[in-house]
Amino acid sequence: MGSALAARGAGVADFVSVDMGGTSFDVCLVRDGQPEIKTDWNWRYRYYIGLPMVDVRSVGAGGGSIARVRQGALLVGPESAGSQPGPVCYSRGGDRPTVTDADAVLGYLPAEGFAGGRMQLDVDAARAAIARDVGEPLGVDIVEAAWGIERIVNANMADETRRVLAAHGADPRDLAVIAYGGNGAVHAWAVATELGIDRVLVPKAAPAFSALGVLVADYVVDLVRAYVVPLSQVDLGRVHALMHELSDEAGKELEPAGLAADATQLVLYAQMCYPGQNFDMSVPVPEGQQLDEPGLLDLTERFHDQHESDRGFSFRNQQPLLRGVRVIGRGVTSKPEHLAELGAVVDAAQARTGTRPAYFGVDFIDTPIYDGASLGPGAAVTGPALIEEPFTVVVVPPGASATLTAGGNYEVMLA
């Protein structure tokens, strides 16, 4: 929800949101400003949950993911050092190299002033751990070992993103990436490059984006009633009764929120599938309770079109099944105009605080460092660059550019 709001301010409707924290990398496809909702393959542990759920996929790839060599192969994650003891460079007792240690060795993270000045990173300890557990077993130097960790974790995250997009028939070249979480800004450029995406948005509020998402989320009531019947045998009277019942129930659940009448919305769907399929899909019914016999024919065509768009195929000579009626009631809450406090410096050169050697795959480059907290709307930098925010670093690779928008997003355009 937070990423949808940030994207709307940047004029982006279709994107993939990626959240890279300390232990996991979470992916969700958002189209037309709404996250994908699925009713199939909602497995939690051993149990199948037959309810619509936001389609968020996770992979064990975060800043705390541990790197190790097993049978001559470099592996990164899913085991994580977490925040306690954490990466070696945190000096909290961690002794196994992690992605954050590689980030520090490659120059992406500041040794001084890390985490808003609350920590100092022990880069030498990170180098020693990477050399011991990765470099020596593979017979490579420290830089090559750290870069190998980066490449593996970035590839893991890109692969998981591809799985999500492929499941929904989405082409990554048509999307932007919105990256958040403490580590999203550091790795977003590499993941986007792997996917062939040339536009990355990093909100200034990225490290606290989950909290922001809760604050801006709408009230949503999602109700489903089963009614299994071939579409040609549908009893419209029963469908209308189910729609009325669900709409009334959703309206009553939204009443305690105290929202104005014009701030609530009800959208009706038909749950449909082909005979023999285990999982159905939600097809909009814009006619609502006015659905009639000709409308059922239109509904059939919408189902075929949606099935082909989402899953890559359709059987137009088959009669679909109606599996149920669904209503989504939404109470729209007020949204803040600004998602983060911006600085006043428009000329980025005035916010430059120095340089730091950073590695981008060939050699270390003296990379300019900018104080992100002082930058104002319209401030632009060209890569390579490191924009240091209090709790993250926006990495801009060579050949790319980054501009801070009025909505509080760093818009990174990759070459």
C-alpha positions in Angstrom: 0.0 0.0 0.0 2.9 2.3 0.8 4.5 1.6 -2.5 1.3 2.1 -4.4 0.9 5.6 -2.9 4.5 6.5 -3.6 4.2 5.3 -7.2 1.0 7.2 -7.7 2.8 10.4 -6.8 5.4 9.6 -9.5 2.8 8.8 -12.1 3.6 5.1 -12.1 0.7 2.6 -12.2 2.4 -0.7 -13.1 5.5 -1.8 -11.1 7.0 -4.5 -9.0 7.6 -3.7 -5.3 10.6 -5.2 -3.7 11.4 -5.2 0.0 14.9 -6.2 1.1 15.4 -6.2 4.8 17.7 -8.2 7.0 16.4 -11.7 6.5 14.2 -11.8 3.4 13.4 -10.3 0.0 9.7 -9.8 -0.6 8.1 -9.3 -4.0 4.7 -8.1 -5.1 3.4 -7.2 -8.6 1.2 -4.1 -8.7 -0.8 -3.2 -11.8 -3.1 -0.2 -12.2 -2.2 0.8 -8.7 -3.5 -2.4 -7.1 -1.5 -5.3 -5.8 -2.2 -8.7 -7.3 -4.6 -10.8 -5.3 -4.6 -14.6 -5.7 -7.0 -17.3 -4.6 -4.8 -20.2 -5.6 -1.7 -21.9 -4.1 -2.1 -20.0 -0.8 -0.1 -22.6 1.2 0.9 -21.8 4.8 2.9 -24.6 6.3 0.9 -27.7 5.5 -2.4 -26.0 5.1 -4.1 -24.6 2.0 -5.9 -21.3 2.7 -8.8 -20.9 0.3 -9.1 -17.2 0.7 -8.0 -14.2 -1.5 -4.6 -13.0 -0.3 -2.1 -10.4 -1.5 0.4 -12.2 -3.7 3.6 -11.5 -1.9 6.5 -14.0 -2.4 9.6 -14.2 -0.2 13.0 -15.6 -0.6 15.8 -15.9 2.0 17.9 -13.0 0.7 18.6 -10.0 3.0 21.4 -8.1 4.5 21.9 -10.8 7.1 22.0 -13.7 4.7 25.1 -15.8 5.3 27.6 -16.6 2.6 29.4 -20.0 2.6 31.1 -22.4 0.3 29.7 -25.9 0.0 31.3 -28.5 -2.3 33.1 -25.8 -4.2 30.0 -23.7 -4.8 29.3 -20.3 -3.3 25.9 -20.1 -1.6 24.2 -17.1 0.0 21.2 -17.6 2.3 18.6 -18.6 3.2 20.2 -18.9 6.6 20.5 -15.4 8.2 22.6 -13.9 11.0 19.6 -11.7 11.8 20.1 -8.6 13.8 21.6 -10.5 16.7 24.4 -11.3 16.4 24.1 -9.8 12.9 26.8 -9.3 10.3 30.4 -9.4 11.3 30.9 -5.7 10.6 28.3 -4.9 13.3 30.7 -6.1 16.1 27.9 -7.8 18.0 29.4 -11.2 18.0 28.6 -12.4 14.5 31.5 -14.4 12.9 30.0 -15.5 9.6 30.2 -13.3 6.5 26.9 -11.8 5.3 25.6 -9.7 2.4 25.9 -6.6 4.5 29.6 -7.5 5.1 30.1 -7.7 1.3 28.3 -4.3 0.9 30.7 -2.8 3.4 33.8 -4.3 1.8 32.7 -3.1 -1.7 32.3 0.5 -0.4 28.5 0.9 -0.6 28.0 1.5 3.1 29.7 4.2 5.3 32.1 2.8 7.9 31.5 6.0 9.9 28.0 7.3 10.6 26.2 4.1 9.8 22.5 3.9 10.9 22.2 7.7 11.3 25.5 7.9 13.2 24.6 5.3 15.8 27.1 2.6 14.6 30.5 2.3 13.2 31.2 -0.6 10.9 34.2 -2.8 11.3 35.1 -3.3 7.7 38.4 -5.0 8.5 36.6 -7.7 10.4 34.2 -8.1 7.5 37.1 -8.5 5.1 38.7 -11.1 7.3 35.5 -13.2 7.6 34.9 -13.1 3.8 38.5 -14.0 3.1 38.3 -17.0 5.5 34.9 -18.4 4.6 34.7 -17.5 0.9 37.9 -16.3 -0.6 40.3 -19.0 0.7 37.9 -22.0 -0.1 37.4 -20.6 -3.6 41.0 -19.5 -4.2 40.0 -15.9 -4.9 40.9 -12.5 -3.4 38.7 -10.6 -1.0 37.2 -8.3 -3.5 36.3 -11.1 -5.9 34.8 -13.0 -3.0 32.7 -10.1 -1.9 31.6 -9.4 -5.5 30.6 -13.0 -5.8 28.4 -12.7 -2.8 26.7 -9.6 -4.3 26.2 -11.4 -7.7 24.7 -14.5 -6.0 22.2 -12.6 -3.8 21.2 -10.3 -6.6 20.6 -13.2 -8.9 18.5 -15.0 -6.2 16.4 -11.9 -5.8 16.0 -11.4 -9.6 15.0 -15.0 -10.0 12.3 -14.8 -7.4 11.0 -11.6 -9.1 10.9 -13.4 -12.4 8.8 -16.2 -10.9 6.3 -13.7 -9.6 6.0 -11.8 -12.9 5.8 -15.0 -15.0 3.0 -16.3 -12.8 1.0 -13.2 -13.8 2.1 -13.0 -17.4 3.9 -9.6 -16.8 6.9 -8.4 -18.8 9.5 -6.8 -16.5 10.4 -4.3 -19.3 7.0 -2.8 -19.0 7.4 -2.1 -15.3 9.3 0.0 -12.8 10.8 -1.2 -9.6 9.9 0.4 -6.3 12.5 -0.6 -3.7 12.3 -0.3 0.1 13.5 -1.8 3.3 16.9 -1.0 4.7 18.8 -2.8 1.9 16.4 -2.2 -1.0 18.1 1.0 -2.1 21.5 -0.6 -2.1 20.7 -3.6 -4.3 17.8 -2.2 -6.4 19.9 -1.1 -9.3 21.5 -4.6 -9.7 18.2 -6.5 -9.5 16.6 -4.1 -12.0 19.6 -4.6 -14.4 19.2 -8.3 -14.1 15.5 -8.0 -15.1 16.0 -5.5 -17.9 14.1 -2.7 -16.0 15.4 0.8 -16.5 13.5 2.8 -13.9 13.8 2.4 -10.2 12.0 4.4 -7.5 13.5 4.5 -4.0 11.2 6.5 -1.5 13.1 8.5 1.2 10.9 6.7 3.7 12.0 3.3 2.4 13.6 2.0 5.7 10.2 2.4 7.5 7.9 1.5 4.5 6.0 -1.2 6.2 4.9 1.2 8.9 4.0 3.8 6.3 1.9 1.1 4.4 -0.2 0.5 7.6 -0.8 4.3 8.0 -2.0 4.9 4.5 -3.9 1.6 3.9 -7.6 1.8 3.3 -10.2 -0.2 5.2 -10.9 -3.3 3.1 -13.6 -5.9 3.6 -13.3 -8.9 1.3 -16.2 -11.4 1.3 -16.9 -14.5 -0.8 -19.9 -16.9 -1.0 -19.8 -20.2 -2.8 -22.2 -21.0 -5.7 -20.9 -23.7 -8.0 -22.8 -24.1 -11.3 -22.1 -24.1 -15.0 -22.6 -20.6 -16.3 -25.5 -21.7 -18.6 -27.4 -22.9 -15.6 -26.9 -19.9 -13.4 -30.0 -18.8 -11.4 -29.7 -15.0 -11.7 -32.1 -14.6 -8.7 -29.7 -16.5 -6.5 -26.7 -14.5 -7.8 -28.6 -11.2 -7.1 -29.5 -12.4 -3.6 -25.8 -13.3 -2.9 -24.6 -9.9 -4.2 -27.2 -8.1 -2.1 -26.3 -10.1 1.0 -22.5 -9.6 0.6 -22.9 -5.9 -0.2 -25.1 -5.3 2.9 -22.6 -7.2 5.1 -19.6 -5.3 3.7 -21.4 -2.0 4.2 -22.2 -2.8 7.8 -18.5 -3.8 8.5 -17.3 -0.5 7.1 -19.8 1.6 9.2 -17.7 1.6 12.4 -14.8 3.2 10.5 -16.7 6.4 10.5 -16.0 7.1 6.9 -18.2 9.4 4.8 -20.6 7.7 2.4 -18.7 9.0 -0.7 -15.5 7.5 0.7 -16.7 3.9 0.5 -16.7 1.7 -2.6 -18.2 -1.7 -3.4 -16.9 -3.8 -6.3 -18.5 -7.1 -7.3 -16.8 -10.1 -8.8 -17.7 -13.5 -10.1 -15.3 -16.4 -9.1 -14.9 -18.4 -12.3 -12.8 -21.3 -13.7 -12.8 -23.9 -16.4 -14.2 -27.4 -15.7 -11.5 -29.5 -14.0 -9.5 -26.5 -12.6 -8.9 -26.4 -8.9 -8.6 -22.7 -8.6 -10.8 -19.9 -9.8 -10.1 -16.2 -10.7 -12.0 -13.1 -9.9 -13.8 -11.5 -12.9 -15.3 -8.0 -12.4 -19.0 -7.7 -12.7 -19.5 -4.0 -13.4 -23.3 -4.6 -14.0 -23.5 -5.4 -10.3 -27.0 -6.5 -9.1 -28.3 -5.5 -12.6 -26.6 -8.5 -14.2 -28.9 -10.2 -16.7 -28.8 -13.0 -19.3 -26.9 -11.0 -22.0 -24.6 -9.9 -19.2 -23.7 -13.5 -18.6 -22.4 -13.8 -22.2 -20.3 -10.7 -21.6 -19.0 -12.2 -18.3 -18.0 -15.3 -20.2 -15.9 -13.3 -22.7 -14.3 -11.3 -19.9 -13.3 -14.5 -18.2 -11.7 -15.9 -21.4 -9.8 -12.6 -22.0 -8.6 -12.4 -18.4 -7.6 -16.0 -18.3 -5.5 -15.6 -21.4 -4.0 -12.4 -20.1 -3.1 -13.7 -16.7 -2.2 -17.3 -17.5 -1.3 -17.3 -21.1 -4.1 -19.4 -22.5 -7.8 -19.8 -22.8 -10.4 -22.4 -23.9 -13.0 -20.3 -25.6 -14.9 -23.4 -26.7 -15.4 -24.5 -23.1 -18.2 -23.3 -20.9 -16.8 -21.9 -17.6 -18.0 -22.6 -14.2 -19.3 -20.1 -11.7 -17.6 -20.9 -8.3 -18.9 -18.1 -6.2 -19.7 -14.4 -5.8 -17.2 -12.0 -4.2 -17.5 -8.4 -2.9 -14.7 -6.1 -2.0 -15.7 -3.1 0.1 -13.2 -0.3 0.4 -13.2 2.6 2.8 -10.8 5.2 1.4 -8.7 6.9 4.1 -7.0 10.2 3.8 -3.4 10.2 2.4 -0.6 12.5 3.3 0.6 14.8 0.6 4.2 14.3 1.4 5.7 10.9 2.4 8.9 12.3 3.8 10.6 15.6 4.8 12.7 17.0 2.0 15.8 19.2 2.2 16.3 22.5 0.4 19.5 21.9 -1.6 18.7 21.7 -5.3 22.2 21.8 -6.6 23.5 18.4 -5.6 27.1 19.5 -5.7 26.4 21.6 -2.6 25.3 18.4 -0.7 28.5 16.5 -1.7 30.4 15.3 1.4 33.3 13.5 -0.2 34.1 10.3 -2.0 34.5 6.7 -1.2 36.0 3.8 -3.3 33.1 1.6 -4.5 33.2 -1.5 -6.6 30.9 -2.0 -9.6 32.3 -5.2 -11.2 35.5 -4.0 -12.8 37.5 -2.0 -10.3 37.1 0.4 -7.4 35.9 3.9 -8.4 36.2 7.0 -6.3 32.5 7.5 -6.0 31.0 10.9 -4.9 28.9 10.8 -1.7 25.9 13.0 -1.1 24.0 13.9 2.0 20.5 12.8 1.1 18.8 14.5 4.0 19.8 18.0 2.7 18.7 17.4 -0.9 15.5 19.1 -2.2 13.1 18.4 -5.0 14.8 18.4 -8.4 18.3 17.6 -7.1 20.0 15.3 -9.6 23.2 13.3 -9.6 24.9 11.1 -12.2 26.5 7.8 -11.4 28.5 6.5 -9.9 27.1 8.1 -6.8 26.2 7.1 -3.2 23.3 9.1 -1.6 23.4 8.5 2.1 20.1 8.7 3.9 20.0 8.2 7.7 19.2 4.5 7.5 20.0 3.4 3.9 22.2 4.3 1.0 20.9 4.8 -2.6 23.5 3.3 -4.9 23.6 4.9 -8.3 25.8 2.8 -10.7 28.0 4.2 -13.4 26.0 5.4 -16.4 22.8 5.9 -14.4 21.3 9.1 -12.9 19.1 9.8 -9.9 16.7 12.7 -9.3 14.8 13.5 -6.1 11.1 14.1 -7.0 8.7 16.4 -5.2 6.9 13.3 -3.9 10.0 12.2 -2.0 11.2 9.5 -4.4 14.7 9.0 -5.8 14.0 8.2 -9.4 17.0 6.2 -10.7 17.2 5.8 -14.5 19.6 3.0 -15.6 21.5 3.2 -18.8 
